[in-house]
């Protein structure tokens, strides 16, 4: 008896694509790490190579973009060089991020006032709010210590 298809397989089949071992490994990595993990393409590549997977960085980039398009991952666009990816969470769709401008450390937080402000701003100009994310640029505690130790 054949195993039922999972959401990734169904989505890929619907789009006429195959479930390659590389695609499965990338999604498995995010699922193992759980929500709240924010990885760059390079982070994903390093972790898979460390796990003895034979996968190129170019394949990782294509796979991440595909998984974002399919709704399995969210892409966090950062000004500080490079984007990060996280597992899409239906439990916390409107969460926000504190991003260290020096090391890229990313922490999540939720804030009802931020969501309400977004909803009010959207309604004020006749828009309908779909989701709300805020990226707060800051220095993490470790980078604050390093900044205090090093002269400018």
NUFI-245393 format. One line per 10 residues: number of its first residue (from 1); their letters; for each residue x, y, z of N, C-alpha, C, O, CB. Coordinates in steps of 0.2 Angstrom, whole numbers, plus 5000, padded with zeros to 4 digits. Glycine has a CB too. Layout:
NUM> a> X:Y:Z:X:Y:Z:X:Y:Z:X:Y:Z:X:Y:Z ~ ...
end
This chain:
1> xxxxxxxxxx> 5004:4994:5000:5000:5000:5000:5004:5006:5000:5009:5007:5004:4995:5000:5006 ~ 5003:5011:4996:5007:5017:4995:5006:5022:5001:5000:5022:5003:5006:5021:4988 ~ 5011:5025:5003:5011:5030:5008:5007:5036:5006:5008:5038:5000:5018:5032:5011 ~ 5003:5039:5010:4999:5045:5007:5004:5051:5006:5010:5051:5010:4994:5047:5012 ~ 5003:5055:5001:5008:5061:5000:5007:5066:5005:5001:5068:5007:5006:5064:4993 ~ 5012:5069:5007:5012:5075:5012:5011:5081:5008:5011:5081:5002:5019:5075:5016 ~ 5010:5087:5012:5009:5093:5009:5014:5095:5004:5013:5098:4999:5008:5099:5014 ~ 5021:5094:5005:5026:5096:5001:5025:5092:4994:5026:5095:4989:5033:5095:5004 ~ 5024:5085:4995:5024:5081:4989:5018:5083:4985:5018:5084:4978:5023:5074:4991 ~ 5012:5085:4988:5006:5087:4984:5007:5093:4981:5005:5094:4975:5000:5087:4989
11> xxxxxxxxxx> 5010:5098:4984:5011:5105:4981:5016:5104:4975:5015:5107:4970:5014:5109:4986 ~ 5021:5100:4976:5026:5099:4970:5023:5096:4965:5024:5098:4959:5032:5095:4973 ~ 5019:5090:4966:5016:5087:4961:5011:5091:4957:5010:5091:4951:5012:5081:4964 ~ 5007:5095:4961:5002:5100:4958:5006:5105:4953:5003:5107:4948:4999:5104:4963 ~ 5012:5107:4955:5016:5111:4950:5020:5108:4945:5024:5111:4941:5021:5116:4955 ~ 5019:5101:4945:5023:5097:4940:5030:5096:4942:5035:5095:4937:5023:5101:4933 ~ 5032:5097:4948:5039:5096:4950:5040:5090:4954:5035:5087:4957:5041:5102:4955 ~ 5046:5088:4955:5047:5081:4959:5050:5083:4966:5052:5089:4967:5052:5077:4955 ~ 5049:5079:4970:5052:5079:4977:5059:5076:4977:5060:5070:4977:5047:5076:4983 ~ 5064:5081:4976:5070:5078:4976:5073:5077:4983:5070:5080:4988:5075:5083:4972
21> xxxxxxxxxx> 5078:5073:4984:5081:5072:4990:5084:5079:4993:5083:5080:4999:5087:5067:4990 ~ 5086:5083:4989:5088:5090:4992:5083:5094:4994:5083:5097:5000:5092:5094:4986 ~ 5077:5094:4991:5071:5098:4993:5069:5095:5000:5067:5099:5005:5066:5098:4988 ~ 5069:5089:5000:5066:5085:5006:5071:5087:5012:5069:5089:5018:5066:5078:5005 ~ 5078:5087:5011:5083:5088:5016:5082:5095:5019:5083:5097:5025:5090:5087:5014 ~ 5081:5100:5014:5081:5107:5016:5075:5108:5021:5075:5111:5026:5080:5112:5010 ~ 5069:5106:5019:5063:5106:5023:5063:5103:5029:5061:5105:5035:5057:5104:5019 ~ 5066:5097:5029:5067:5093:5035:5072:5097:5040:5070:5096:5046:5071:5086:5034 ~ 5077:5100:5038:5081:5104:5042:5077:5109:5046:5078:5110:5052:5087:5107:5038 ~ 5073:5113:5042:5069:5118:5045:5064:5115:5050:5063:5118:5056:5065:5122:5040
31> xxxxxxxxxx> 5061:5109:5049:5056:5106:5053:5060:5104:5059:5057:5104:5065:5053:5100:5049 ~ 5066:5101:5059:5069:5099:5065:5071:5105:5069:5071:5104:5075:5076:5095:5062 ~ 5073:5110:5066:5075:5116:5070:5069:5119:5073:5070:5122:5079:5079:5121:5066 ~ 5063:5119:5070:5057:5122:5073:5056:5129:5071:5061:5132:5069:5057:5121:5080 ~ 5050:5132:5073:5049:5139:5072:5054:5143:5076:5055:5141:5082:5042:5140:5073 ~ 5055:5149:5074:5060:5153:5078:5067:5153:5076:5071:5157:5078:5059:5151:5085 ~ 5069:5148:5071:5075:5147:5069:5076:5151:5062:5071:5151:5058:5077:5140:5067 ~ 5081:5155:5061:5081:5160:5056:5088:5158:5052:5093:5160:5055:5081:5167:5058 ~ 5088:5155:5047:5094:5153:5043:5095:5156:5037:5090:5158:5033:5094:5145:5042 ~ 5101:5158:5035:5103:5160:5029:5104:5154:5024:5104:5149:5026:5110:5165:5029
41> xxxxxxxxxx> 5104:5155:5018:5106:5150:5013:5112:5147:5014:5113:5141:5014:5106:5153:5006 ~ 5117:5151:5016:5124:5148:5018:5124:5144:5024:5127:5139:5025:5129:5154:5019 ~ 5119:5146:5029:5119:5142:5035:5116:5135:5034:5118:5130:5036:5114:5145:5040 ~ 5111:5135:5029:5107:5129:5027:5112:5124:5024:5113:5118:5025:5101:5130:5022 ~ 5116:5127:5019:5121:5124:5015:5126:5120:5020:5128:5115:5019:5125:5128:5010 ~ 5129:5124:5025:5134:5122:5029:5131:5116:5034:5135:5111:5035:5136:5127:5034 ~ 5125:5117:5036:5122:5111:5040:5121:5105:5036:5122:5099:5038:5116:5114:5043 ~ 5119:5106:5030:5118:5100:5026:5124:5096:5024:5125:5090:5024:5114:5101:5019 ~ 5129:5100:5022:5136:5098:5020:5139:5094:5027:5142:5089:5026:5141:5103:5018 ~ 5138:5097:5032:5141:5094:5039:5137:5087:5040:5140:5083:5043:5139:5099:5045
51> xxxxxxxxxx> 5131:5087:5037:5127:5080:5038:5128:5076:5032:5125:5071:5031:5120:5082:5039 ~ 5134:5077:5028:5136:5073:5023:5131:5073:5017:5131:5068:5013:5137:5066:5025 ~ 5127:5078:5016:5123:5079:5010:5127:5082:5005:5130:5087:5006:5116:5083:5012 ~ 5126:5079:4999:5129:5082:4993:5124:5087:4989:5120:5085:4986:5132:5077:4988 ~ 5125:5093:4991:5121:5098:4988:5124:5105:4987:5128:5107:4991:5114:5099:4993 ~ 5123:5108:4981:5127:5114:4980:5123:5120:4983:5117:5120:4985:5127:5115:4972 ~ 5127:5126:4984:5124:5132:4987:5118:5134:4982:5113:5137:4984:5129:5137:4988 ~ 5120:5134:4975:5115:5136:4970:5108:5132:4971:5103:5135:4971:5117:5135:4963 ~ 5109:5126:4972:5103:5122:4973:5099:5124:4980:5093:5124:4980:5104:5114:4974 ~ 5103:5126:4985:5100:5128:4991:5096:5134:4990:5090:5135:4992:5105:5129:4997
61> xxxxxxxxxx> 5099:5139:4986:5095:5145:4985:5089:5144:4981:5083:5147:4982:5100:5150:4981 ~ 5089:5140:4976:5083:5138:4972:5078:5135:4976:5072:5136:4975:5085:5134:4966 ~ 5080:5130:4980:5075:5126:4985:5072:5131:4990:5066:5131:4991:5079:5121:4988 ~ 5076:5136:4993:5073:5140:4997:5068:5145:4994:5062:5146:4997:5078:5145:5001 ~ 5069:5147:4988:5064:5152:4985:5058:5148:4983:5052:5150:4984:5067:5154:4978 ~ 5059:5141:4981:5053:5137:4979:5049:5136:4986:5043:5136:4985:5055:5130:4976 ~ 5052:5134:4991:5048:5133:4997:5045:5139:5000:5040:5139:5003:5053:5130:5003 ~ 5048:5145:4999:5044:5151:5001:5038:5152:4996:5033:5154:4999:5049:5158:5000 ~ 5039:5151:4990:5034:5152:4985:5028:5147:4987:5022:5149:4986:5036:5151:4978 ~ 5030:5141:4989:5024:5136:4991:5021:5137:4998:5017:5134:4999:5027:5129:4990
71> xxxxxxxxxx> 5024:5142:5002:5021:5144:5008:5024:5139:5014:5021:5140:5019:5014:5143:5008 ~ 5029:5135:5013:5032:5132:5018:5037:5136:5022:5038:5134:5028:5036:5125:5015 ~ 5040:5140:5019:5045:5145:5023:5043:5152:5022:5040:5154:5017:5052:5144:5020 ~ 5046:5156:5026:5045:5164:5025:5052:5166:5024:5057:5164:5027:5041:5167:5032 ~ 5052:5172:5020:5059:5175:5019:5059:5181:5023:5055:5185:5023:5060:5176:5012 ~ 5064:5182:5027:5065:5188:5031:5071:5192:5027:5077:5190:5027:5067:5187:5038 ~ 5069:5198:5024:5074:5202:5020:5077:5207:5025:5074:5211:5029:5070:5206:5015 ~ 5084:5206:5025:5088:5210:5030:5092:5215:5026:5095:5213:5020:5092:5206:5034 ~ 5093:5221:5028:5097:5226:5025:5105:5224:5026:5109:5226:5022:5096:5233:5027 ~ 5106:5220:5031:5113:5219:5034:5116:5214:5030:5121:5211:5032:5113:5217:5041
81> xxxxxxxxxx> 5114:5212:5024:5118:5207:5020:5114:5200:5020:5115:5197:5025:5125:5207:5022 ~ 5111:5199:5015:5108:5192:5015:5101:5191:5018:5100:5195:5023:5113:5187:5018 ~ 5097:5187:5016:5091:5186:5019:5091:5179:5023:5096:5175:5022:5086:5185:5013 ~ 5086:5179:5027:5086:5173:5032:5079:5170:5030:5074:5173:5028:5086:5175:5039 ~ 5078:5164:5032:5072:5160:5031:5070:5156:5037:5074:5155:5041:5074:5155:5025 ~ 5064:5156:5038:5061:5152:5044:5055:5148:5042:5052:5149:5036:5059:5158:5049 ~ 5054:5143:5046:5048:5139:5044:5042:5143:5045:5041:5147:5050:5048:5133:5049 ~ 5037:5142:5040:5031:5146:5041:5027:5143:5047:5026:5137:5048:5027:5145:5034 ~ 5024:5148:5051:5020:5146:5057:5013:5149:5056:5012:5155:5055:5024:5149:5063 ~ 5009:5144:5056:5002:5146:5056:4999:5148:5063:4994:5151:5064:4997:5141:5053
91> xxxxxxxxxx> 5003:5146:5069:5002:5148:5075:5004:5155:5077:5000:5158:5081:5005:5143:5080 ~ 5009:5158:5074:5011:5165:5075:5012:5168:5068:5018:5170:5067:5017:5164:5079 ~ 5007:5170:5064:5008:5173:5058:5011:5180:5058:5015:5182:5054:5002:5172:5054 ~ 5009:5183:5063:5010:5191:5064:5015:5192:5069:5014:5195:5075:5004:5195:5065 ~ 5021:5189:5068:5027:5190:5073:5032:5195:5070:5032:5196:5064:5030:5184:5075 ~ 5036:5198:5074:5041:5203:5072:5048:5200:5074:5049:5195:5077:5039:5210:5075 ~ 5053:5204:5072:5060:5202:5073:5064:5208:5075:5064:5213:5073:5063:5199:5066 ~ 5068:5206:5080:5074:5210:5082:5080:5207:5078:5082:5201:5079:5075:5210:5090 ~ 5084:5212:5075:5089:5209:5071:5095:5213:5073:5095:5219:5072:5088:5210:5063 ~ 5101:5210:5075:5107:5213:5076:5110:5215:5070:5111:5211:5065:5112:5208:5080
101> xxxxxxxxxx> 5112:5221:5069:5115:5224:5063:5122:5222:5062:5125:5223:5057:5114:5232:5063 ~ 5125:5219:5067:5132:5217:5067:5133:5210:5065:5137:5208:5061:5135:5219:5074 ~ 5129:5206:5069:5131:5198:5068:5125:5195:5065:5125:5189:5063:5132:5195:5075 ~ 5119:5198:5064:5113:5195:5061:5109:5191:5066:5104:5188:5063:5116:5191:5055 ~ 5111:5190:5072:5106:5187:5077:5099:5189:5076:5098:5195:5076:5109:5187:5084 ~ 5094:5185:5076:5087:5187:5075:5083:5184:5080:5083:5178:5081:5085:5185:5068 ~ 5079:5188:5084:5075:5185:5089:5068:5188:5087:5067:5193:5084:5077:5188:5096 ~ 5063:5183:5088:5056:5185:5087:5052:5188:5093:5054:5187:5099:5052:5179:5085 ~ 5047:5192:5092:5043:5195:5097:5036:5196:5094:5035:5197:5088:5046:5201:5100 ~ 5031:5196:5098:5024:5197:5096:5022:5204:5099:5024:5205:5105:5019:5191:5098
111> xxxxxxxxxx> 5018:5208:5096:5016:5214:5099:5009:5216:5096:5008:5217:5090:5021:5219:5098 ~ 5004:5215:5100:4997:5217:5098:4997:5224:5096:4993:5226:5091:4992:5216:5103 ~ 5000:5229:5099:5000:5236:5097:5003:5237:5090:5000:5241:5086:5003:5240:5102 ~ 5008:5233:5088:5011:5234:5081:5006:5232:5076:5005:5235:5071:5017:5230:5081 ~ 5002:5226:5078:4997:5223:5073:4991:5228:5072:4989:5230:5067:4995:5217:5075 ~ 4989:5231:5078:4984:5236:5078:4986:5242:5074:4982:5245:5070:4982:5238:5085 ~ 4992:5244:5075:4994:5250:5071:4994:5249:5063:4993:5253:5059:5001:5252:5073 ~ 4997:5243:5062:4997:5241:5055:4990:5241:5052:4988:5243:5046:5000:5234:5054 ~ 4985:5238:5056:4978:5237:5053:4975:5244:5053:4971:5245:5048:4974:5233:5058 ~ 4976:5249:5057:4973:5255:5057:4976:5259:5051:4973:5263:5048:4975:5259:5064
121> xxxxxxxxxx> 4983:5259:5050:4986:5262:5044:4983:5259:5038:4982:5263:5033:4994:5261:5044 ~ 4982:5253:5037:4979:5250:5031:4972:5252:5030:4971:5255:5024:4980:5242:5031 ~ 4968:5252:5035:4961:5254:5035:4961:5262:5033:4956:5264:5029:4957:5253:5041 ~ 4965:5266:5036:4965:5273:5034:4965:5275:5027:4962:5280:5025:4971:5276:5038 ~ 4969:5271:5023:4970:5272:5016:4966:5267:5012:4967:5266:5006:4977:5272:5014 ~ 4961:5263:5015:4957:5258:5011:4960:5252:5010:4957:5248:5006:4955:5262:5005 ~ 4965:5250:5013:4969:5243:5012:4966:5238:5017:4963:5240:5022:4976:5244:5013 ~ 4966:5232:5015:4964:5227:5020:4971:5223:5022:4975:5221:5018:4959:5221:5016 ~ 4972:5223:5028:4978:5220:5031:4978:5212:5030:4973:5209:5032:4979:5221:5039 ~ 4984:5210:5027:4984:5203:5026:4989:5200:5032:4987:5195:5035:4987:5201:5019
131> xxxxxxxxxx> 4995:5203:5033:4999:5201:5038:5003:5207:5040:5003:5212:5037:5003:5195:5036 ~ 5007:5206:5046:5010:5212:5048:5017:5209:5051:5017:5205:5055:5007:5215:5054 ~ 5023:5212:5048:5029:5210:5051:5033:5217:5052:5033:5222:5048:5033:5205:5047 ~ 5037:5217:5057:5041:5223:5059:5048:5220:5060:5049:5216:5064:5038:5227:5065 ~ 5053:5223:5057:5060:5222:5058:5063:5227:5062:5064:5233:5060:5064:5220:5052 ~ 5065:5226:5068:5069:5231:5072:5076:5230:5072:5079:5225:5074:5066:5231:5080 ~ 5080:5235:5070:5087:5234:5069:5090:5237:5076:5088:5242:5078:5090:5239:5063 ~ 5095:5233:5078:5097:5234:5085:5104:5231:5085:5107:5228:5081:5093:5232:5091 ~ 5107:5231:5091:5113:5228:5093:5112:5223:5098:5109:5225:5104:5119:5233:5095 ~ 5114:5216:5097:5112:5211:5102:5117:5212:5108:5122:5216:5108:5113:5204:5099
141> xxxxxxxxxx> 5116:5209:5114:5120:5210:5120:5128:5209:5118:5132:5212:5121:5118:5206:5126 ~ 5129:5203:5115:5136:5202:5113:5140:5207:5109:5145:5209:5110:5136:5195:5109 ~ 5136:5209:5104:5139:5215:5100:5140:5221:5103:5144:5225:5102:5135:5216:5093 ~ 5135:5223:5108:5136:5229:5112:5142:5228:5116:5146:5233:5117:5130:5229:5117 ~ 5144:5222:5119:5150:5221:5123:5156:5222:5118:5161:5226:5120:5150:5214:5126 ~ 5156:5219:5112:5161:5220:5108:5162:5228:5106:5168:5230:5105:5160:5216:5102 ~ 5157:5231:5105:5157:5238:5103:5160:5242:5109:5164:5247:5107:5150:5241:5101 ~ 5159:5240:5115:5161:5244:5120:5169:5243:5121:5172:5247:5124:5158:5242:5127 ~ 5171:5237:5119:5178:5235:5120:5183:5238:5115:5189:5239:5116:5179:5228:5120 ~ 5180:5239:5109:5184:5241:5103:5183:5248:5102:5178:5251:5102:5182:5237:5097
151> xx> 5189:5252:5101:5188:5259:5099:5186:5260:5092:5187:5256:5088:5195:5262:5100 ~ 5182:5265:5091:5179:5267:5084:5184:5269:5080:5183:5271:5074:5173:5271:5085
end
